[in-house]
């Protein structure tokens, strides 16, 4: 059986593995791929949170991308049951925020362990099968943060910058084997990610020398999350499904609120010009905080 990447949603396709499937973008991606006719393995640490996906037809797996044994067992289980893996959606990840000076190096390492090394290891595990098939697709969920900077986001942004470089290099390595590598760059998305990032920032830099600016940044992030900019996770998931189904996928897709604008500004402005855009957003958040305190 050769996988058929097609725009026709009614045509049965191949076997996919989605990481970070217990909520948000991962959960919606599983739903979208099931609707498109794929055999979908949904992987996450919280298996109980995926019962609704299981009821919908997904095959759920306990999967921790920081645990080599867990990843190896998941891939072996899929190959035992289906004999192939056609698509890997590397979606698992989180945002660790805080001033670089404040964040313990162990937390910085964990950020890279989840966002980069786990992704790289899982990719290593599926590649022998994809090479043997002479076909496959690796979908890496990056972020607009992989192209821009932001105060208090040094660990998260650097992990996504690393993912962009990893994906570009991997795409060229795998071309001779008929394997595509696609980057998804979401902007603002309505998921639990924002709350986790704000909590991380408050925990690491809510007190101490960065306190005032950190609190302003938390307010800015909250205002964005609560406003009209974020798009539902299904918006990003639909883009991922499109990238999976396309006969000749783009190397990059943007999705989510403000993604295209952010990347346009980064391309066209100087470094200091883009810094000023972020500074202006911070000043608006500072003004909003002062008004709330009156």
C-alpha positions as CSV (number, residue, x, y, z in Angstrom):
1,X,0.0,0.0,0.0
2,X,1.4,3.4,-1.0
3,X,0.1,6.4,0.8
4,X,-2.0,8.7,-1.4
5,X,-1.7,12.4,-0.6
6,X,-4.8,13.9,-2.1
7,X,-7.1,16.9,-2.0
8,X,-10.0,14.5,-2.0
9,X,-11.3,14.2,1.6
10,X,-13.3,11.1,0.8
11,X,-10.3,9.0,-0.3
12,X,-8.8,6.7,2.4
13,X,-5.3,7.6,3.2
14,X,-2.5,6.4,5.5
15,X,-1.4,6.0,9.1
16,X,-0.7,9.1,11.1
17,X,0.8,9.8,14.5
18,X,-0.1,13.1,16.3
19,X,1.7,14.1,19.4
20,X,0.4,16.4,22.1
21,X,-3.1,15.2,21.2
22,X,-4.9,15.6,24.5
23,X,-5.9,19.2,23.9
24,X,-5.7,22.2,21.7
25,X,-4.2,22.0,18.3
26,X,-3.3,18.3,18.6
27,X,-6.8,17.3,19.6
28,X,-8.3,19.2,16.7
29,X,-5.8,17.8,14.3
30,X,-6.7,14.3,15.3
31,X,-10.4,15.1,14.7
32,X,-9.6,16.6,11.3
33,X,-7.5,13.7,10.1
34,X,-10.2,11.2,11.3
35,X,-12.7,13.1,9.2
36,X,-10.4,13.0,6.2
37,X,-10.2,9.2,6.5
38,X,-6.8,8.6,8.0
39,X,-5.9,6.0,10.6
40,X,-4.9,8.2,13.5
41,X,-2.8,7.4,16.5
42,X,-3.2,10.1,19.2
43,X,-0.3,10.4,21.6
44,X,-0.1,12.3,24.9
45,X,0.9,11.7,28.5
46,X,-2.7,12.2,29.6
47,X,-4.4,9.2,28.1
48,X,-7.6,9.8,30.1
49,X,-8.0,13.2,28.4
50,X,-8.2,11.5,25.0
51,X,-11.2,9.3,25.6
52,X,-13.5,11.4,23.4
53,X,-10.9,11.0,20.6
54,X,-10.9,7.3,21.1
55,X,-14.7,7.2,20.9
56,X,-14.4,9.1,17.6
57,X,-12.1,6.4,16.2
58,X,-8.6,7.5,17.2
59,X,-6.2,4.9,18.6
60,X,-4.8,6.5,21.7
61,X,-1.3,6.0,23.0
62,X,0.5,6.9,26.2
63,X,3.4,9.0,24.8
64,X,5.9,11.2,26.7
65,X,8.3,13.0,24.3
66,X,10.8,13.3,27.1
67,X,11.0,9.5,27.6
68,X,12.8,7.5,25.0
69,X,11.2,4.2,26.1
70,X,7.7,5.7,25.8
71,X,8.5,7.0,22.3
72,X,10.0,3.7,21.2
73,X,7.1,1.7,22.5
74,X,4.6,4.0,20.7
75,X,6.3,3.6,17.3
76,X,6.7,-0.2,17.8
77,X,3.0,-0.5,18.7
78,X,1.9,1.4,15.5
79,X,4.2,-0.7,13.3
80,X,3.0,-3.9,14.9
81,X,-0.7,-3.0,14.2
82,X,-0.4,-1.3,10.8
83,X,3.0,-2.1,9.4
84,X,3.6,1.5,8.4
85,X,3.7,5.2,9.5
86,X,2.9,7.7,6.7
87,X,2.6,11.0,8.6
88,X,4.1,12.2,11.9
89,X,2.7,15.4,13.3
90,X,5.1,16.8,15.9
91,X,2.8,19.0,17.8
92,X,3.8,18.4,21.5
93,X,5.3,21.5,23.1
94,X,4.9,24.3,25.6
95,X,6.1,27.8,26.3
96,X,8.5,28.5,29.2
97,X,8.7,32.2,29.9
98,X,10.7,34.3,32.3
99,X,13.8,36.6,32.2
100,X,16.8,34.6,31.1
101,X,18.6,35.6,34.3
102,X,15.7,34.2,36.4
103,X,14.9,30.9,34.7
104,X,16.9,27.9,36.0
105,X,19.0,26.2,33.4
106,X,17.2,22.9,34.2
107,X,14.0,24.5,33.0
108,X,15.7,25.8,29.9
109,X,16.9,22.3,29.2
110,X,13.4,20.9,29.7
111,X,12.1,23.4,27.2
112,X,14.5,22.1,24.6
113,X,13.9,18.5,25.7
114,X,10.2,18.8,24.9
115,X,10.2,21.2,22.0
116,X,13.4,20.0,20.2
117,X,15.0,16.8,21.4
118,X,11.8,14.8,21.9
119,X,10.7,15.9,18.4
120,X,14.0,14.9,16.9
121,X,14.1,11.5,18.7
122,X,10.6,10.6,17.6
123,X,11.5,11.7,14.0
124,X,14.5,9.4,14.2
125,X,12.3,6.5,15.2
126,X,9.8,6.8,12.3
127,X,12.4,7.6,9.6
128,X,13.6,4.0,8.9
129,X,10.1,2.9,8.1
130,X,9.4,6.0,5.9
131,X,12.7,5.5,4.1
132,X,11.8,1.8,3.4
133,X,8.4,3.0,2.1
134,X,10.0,5.7,0.0
135,X,7.3,8.0,1.2
136,X,6.2,9.9,4.3
137,X,5.6,13.3,5.7
138,X,6.9,15.0,8.8
139,X,4.8,18.0,10.0
140,X,6.6,20.1,12.6
141,X,4.4,22.6,14.5
142,X,6.6,25.6,15.0
143,X,5.3,29.1,15.7
144,X,5.8,32.7,14.4
145,X,8.0,32.8,17.5
146,X,10.5,30.8,15.4
147,X,11.0,33.9,13.3
148,X,10.7,36.8,15.9
149,X,11.9,37.6,19.4
150,X,10.0,38.7,22.5
151,X,11.0,39.8,26.0
152,X,10.9,37.0,28.6
153,X,10.5,34.4,25.9
154,X,14.2,33.6,25.3
155,X,13.9,29.9,26.0
156,X,10.7,29.3,24.1
157,X,11.6,31.5,21.1
158,X,15.1,29.9,20.8
159,X,13.6,26.4,20.8
160,X,11.3,27.4,18.0
161,X,14.2,29.1,16.1
162,X,16.0,25.8,16.5
163,X,13.0,23.9,15.1
164,X,13.0,26.1,12.0
165,X,16.6,25.3,11.3
166,X,16.2,21.6,12.1
167,X,13.3,21.4,9.7
168,X,15.0,23.2,6.9
169,X,18.0,20.9,7.1
170,X,15.9,17.8,7.5
171,X,13.8,18.7,4.5
172,X,16.9,18.6,2.3
173,X,18.2,15.4,3.8
174,X,15.0,13.5,3.2
175,X,14.2,14.7,-0.2
176,X,16.0,11.7,-1.9
177,X,13.8,9.3,0.0
178,X,10.5,10.9,-1.0
179,X,9.8,12.2,2.5
180,X,8.4,15.8,2.9
181,X,9.1,18.0,5.8
182,X,6.6,20.8,6.5
183,X,6.7,23.6,9.0
184,X,3.5,25.0,10.5
185,X,3.8,28.5,12.0
186,X,0.8,29.4,14.1
187,X,0.2,32.8,15.5
188,X,-2.2,33.6,18.3
189,X,-4.4,30.6,19.0
190,X,-7.1,30.0,21.5
191,X,-5.6,27.2,23.6
192,X,-4.3,26.6,27.1
193,X,-0.8,27.6,25.9
194,X,-1.2,31.3,26.8
195,X,-2.2,30.6,30.4
196,X,0.7,28.2,30.9
197,X,3.2,30.8,29.5
198,X,1.8,33.6,31.7
199,X,2.0,31.4,34.8
200,X,5.6,30.5,33.9
201,X,6.5,34.1,33.5
202,X,4.9,35.1,36.8
203,X,6.6,32.2,38.6
204,X,10.0,33.0,37.4
205,X,10.1,36.8,37.1
206,X,7.0,38.0,39.0
207,X,9.3,39.2,41.8
208,X,12.8,40.6,41.7
209,X,14.5,43.0,39.3
210,X,12.3,42.2,36.3
211,X,9.1,42.3,38.2
212,X,7.6,45.5,36.8
213,X,8.3,44.7,33.2
214,X,7.3,41.1,33.7
215,X,3.9,42.1,35.1
216,X,3.4,44.4,32.1
217,X,4.2,41.6,29.7
218,X,1.8,39.2,31.5
219,X,-0.9,41.9,31.1
220,X,0.0,42.2,27.4
221,X,-0.2,38.5,26.9
222,X,-3.5,38.3,28.7
223,X,-5.0,41.1,26.7
224,X,-4.1,39.3,23.5
225,X,-5.5,36.0,24.7
226,X,-8.8,37.6,25.8
227,X,-9.2,39.8,22.6
228,X,-10.4,39.0,19.1
229,X,-7.0,38.2,17.7
230,X,-6.7,34.5,18.7
231,X,-8.2,32.0,16.3
232,X,-9.6,28.6,17.4
233,X,-7.3,25.6,17.5
234,X,-9.4,24.1,14.7
235,X,-8.0,26.9,12.4
236,X,-4.5,25.6,12.8
237,X,-5.6,22.0,12.7
238,X,-7.3,22.6,9.3
239,X,-4.0,24.0,8.0
240,X,-2.2,20.9,9.2
241,X,-4.7,18.6,7.5
242,X,-4.3,20.6,4.3
243,X,-0.5,20.1,4.6
244,X,-1.0,16.4,5.1
245,X,-3.3,15.9,2.2
246,X,-1.6,18.1,-0.4
247,X,0.1,16.3,-3.2
248,X,2.9,18.9,-3.2
249,X,2.9,20.7,0.2
250,X,4.4,24.0,0.8
251,X,7.5,24.0,3.0
252,X,5.8,26.4,5.4
253,X,2.2,27.3,6.3
254,X,1.0,30.1,8.6
255,X,-2.2,29.9,10.6
256,X,-3.8,31.5,13.6
257,X,-4.4,35.2,14.5
258,X,-1.8,37.8,13.4
259,X,0.7,35.2,12.0
260,X,1.1,36.8,8.6
261,X,1.3,40.3,10.0
262,X,3.9,39.4,12.5
263,X,6.1,37.7,9.9
264,X,5.6,40.6,7.4
265,X,6.7,43.1,10.0
266,X,9.7,40.9,10.9
267,X,10.7,40.7,7.2
268,X,10.3,44.4,6.4
269,X,11.4,46.2,9.6
270,X,14.9,46.5,10.9
271,X,15.8,44.7,14.2
272,X,15.3,47.9,16.2
273,X,12.2,48.8,14.2
274,X,10.6,45.5,15.2
275,X,11.8,45.9,18.8
276,X,9.8,49.2,18.8
277,X,6.7,47.4,17.7
278,X,7.0,45.1,20.7
279,X,7.8,48.1,22.9
280,X,4.7,49.9,21.8
281,X,2.5,46.9,22.6
282,X,4.1,46.8,26.0
283,X,3.3,50.5,26.6
284,X,-0.3,49.9,25.7
285,X,-0.4,47.1,28.3
286,X,1.2,49.4,30.8
287,X,-1.4,52.1,30.2
288,X,-4.2,49.5,30.5
289,X,-2.8,48.4,33.9
290,X,-2.7,51.9,35.2
291,X,-6.3,52.5,34.2
292,X,-7.4,49.3,35.9
293,X,-5.6,50.4,39.1
294,X,-7.4,53.8,39.3
